[in-house]
Amino acid sequence: MNILLIAPDSGLANVEAEVRAISAALTPVILRNGITIGDVTNELASKAWDVVWFAAHGNHAGIQLSHDTLTTSTLIQLVKASGARLVVINTCESEQIGAWLHMQTGASVICTVAPVGDAVAYITGALLARALKEGLSFEDAYNRSKPGEVAQAQVYRLFSATHTPDDMARRWMELLTLALSPIHDRLDAIEAKVDELGTQAVTYNGRRLGAWVIGFFLFCVAVVLLGPSMRAMMGFSHAAANVVVIALWALSALCLTYGMGMVRL
């Protein structure tokens, strides 16, 4: 197999040991230290690769190289060009990247769901490399090498090309949940603000009530004037009737919003 290992200078204590373990098992081409997006682009475009392996810092925004961040969209471009069948993203919180990458390239992706300890990442990477050396399928190699503790085992995830349509549908739902989580948080904040404002009661005095009634009446008159027969009966031309309807709706909106306490006059 043609394997490219990308391991920027991350300051992680066990990355060097992971690089040695992968090198001993799979003899990959290695990009090490001082890595830029240009370096990754040139190497991935140089020939077809079977496996692309990242051992680095990262999160949902991308993979941290030595001086640049490799974003998800750029990574998708590069993996498509490389023809890789497996991408290993041994970084923290790379599930969203892995999901998009798998969906858009068809490559199997091994990634992380949550922050992973440096030692756990090293051991998992070393065992995965040995399992691949033995000729196991990507899925079997993943199942053999992932952490054994129940909690830790959930840190890694495989997006496999062999998943059924039901699996894919579930992955899409999980991906959408991840993508929409910032919007969900924003809506929660807006809801909290609305609840806060709701505690400030609006006094519906007689003037506001009267404005609401007038606004509703003007709205109804405008609706009636939309009818051709009513326009003809009142002697309005088509253009004049449209102007009157627009004016009535504008006044109606002003009265209604004032009546509901949404504006102050």
Summary of the structure (lengths in Angstrom):
residues: 265
radius of gyration: 30.5
end to end distance: 75.1
largest distance: 93.1
contacts: 797
relative contact order: 0.09
helix: 58%
strand: 14%
